[in-house]
Amino acid sequence: MRDLADQQVVMLGERHDRLAHHRWQLQTLAGLHALHPDMVIGLEMLPRKAQPVLDDWVAGDLSEAAFLEASDWSSTWGYDPALYWPILHFARMQGVPLKALNVSAELRQRLVEEGWQAVPAADRFDMTAPAPASPAYRAELADVFAAHDHAAETDDADLERFIDAQLVWDRAMASGLAEASAEGKLVVGLIGLRHLSDGHGVPHQLDDLGVVEHRSLLPRRLDDACQPPPAGRADGFFILDGRWQED
C-alpha cells in the first residue's frame, strides 16, 4: 500500500456488476487515503460532461436521487447505482474530488468516423489521438469482436471501427487520469478489467502520455489463486473468497 501511495496513478479493476469488486475498491481507497489524503478518484462510469454533477455531489449539494437524474446515470452507465453508493459517499464524506474519465458514446463515434483532426480540440476536451494498439491488444479485441452476435455479418472495416472506438475509450480515461495527476495528487481510477489487463488499454496510453509511475491492481478469485496469474497481467492482485464473488 505504501508503494501504491507513492505512485502518480493507481488503477483498480472491476467487473462492473460484482459487488465484491466494489467492496475491495472501497477498502483500498480508504487505505490509500490514509497514506496519501491528497487524492482524486477517477470514474469510468461517467463522461466528462458530467463533471459539474460530480463536483456538486462531493460538495453535498445533491441528494442521491438528484445525482442520478443530473448525471443521467441510468442511460449513461446503467449498472445498479447501489454498487457504487458506498464509494460515492466515501468521496463526499472525506472531501475527495471525483473526476469523470469517460467520453460520451456520441463523441467516441464522432472521433472514429470523422478522425481526431476533424474534431475541434475543445469538443474532444483537448485529448490527443491514442497510441496505436499493440499486436497482442489488437488480437484480444478481435476475439472480443468475433464473439458478438452480429460478427458474422461484419467485415474488416467494422473490426477496425471497433478497435478505434476502444482506443478512444482507453485514451479518454488515460487522459483524465494524467490531467489529475499533473496536479500532484494521487489519482485512483476505477476501471473495467478489460481496459487494464496485460498492460494494454489505459496503462499503454498512460505510458504514451508520459505518466510512467502507475500501477494496475485486479481482483482475483480464491479458486484461481492456486495457480500463478499470467505473466504481466497486472502489477498486483487482491484475492477474493469465491463466496463473495457472486454477490
VEXPA-979666 format. One record per residue (C-alpha): x, y, z negated. Coordinates in steps of 0.05 Angstrom, whole numbers, plus 5000, padded with zeros to 4 digits. Each point is the difference from the previous one (the first is absolute). Layout:
! VEXPA-979666
XYZ...
***
This chain:
! VEXPA-979666
500050005000505850484986502849855069493250145031499250654962506650255030497549915072497050535045494249555020497149364971494749625039495249524966496649525049492949764994494549595031494750534998494549564971504249674945498550284931506349674972504350395048497150654976500949814928507349865014500750665037497050384941504749664950506050165044497850725009499450084924507049704990503150445052496450624974503049874931506950015031498950555052493950434983501250465060496249535046495550015061495349425019499149915074493749675026499149635065492550014986498650725023502150435059503750664995493650415008497649724933505850334962495850564971495249484971505749634966502550664972493150164972499549304971506650064962498050694976493649704969495350395045496349405029495849444972500949305027493950085043502250675026506949725016497249435040495550475039505250535013505349505022495149615043502749384966495049505025501250135074507450214995502449424957494049564984502949564945496550004933502250634963499749624934506549685020503450685001496550394944505149804946505750275042496350635019498250134927507249874979502250555049494850484973501549854926507650085010499650585049503649605054499050295070496749545051502250055073495949775059504749615045495649785057497250335062493049935028498449475051498450575049507050294994503249315007496149895064501850695026507549894988499849325033496050235061502850705011507149914973503450374944502450595041492950145025497350084930501750664967504549944939494750314954494949495023504849434982502150314934507050135028501449255004505349785048499449405047501549334968506349595008498849415047497949344969505449484992499349365043498049624937494650504982497350015071499549244998496450034934495050515026499049605063498049404957495150444961497150265065499349305029496049794939494650525015493549725029500550435063507349845015498349525056496650575038505950494994506550125037507150244986497750735001495149864944505649674959504450615010494550474977499149564938507450034984500250755013494150104953503549594946506350435007495950634993497149724936506849814973503150675020494450394968500949664933507650055003499550745017495450134941504749634953506050375028496650684992498449874927507049734985503250625028497450374939504449564955494249604971499549254994495049805052496249354991496049775060494249514997500049665067497549365033504849415000500549975076502950705003505749814953502049285012506949835027502250735001495550135060494750535003500650564949507049814974502750015071496950685013502750284934507049805021499050375066497850614961506349994958496849754936504649434981498849944926493649595002497649344974494249555019496749544949494949475015495449584957501149255006495749414979502449584943499349365040504550305054505350194950503249314997502950145069504450605015496650525044502550105071506550395001498850745008492549964988500350544945504750314949496349694943494049584981495149984942497349314987492549974987496549424968495649675051494150054954500150755009501050005075492849895019496650514954
***
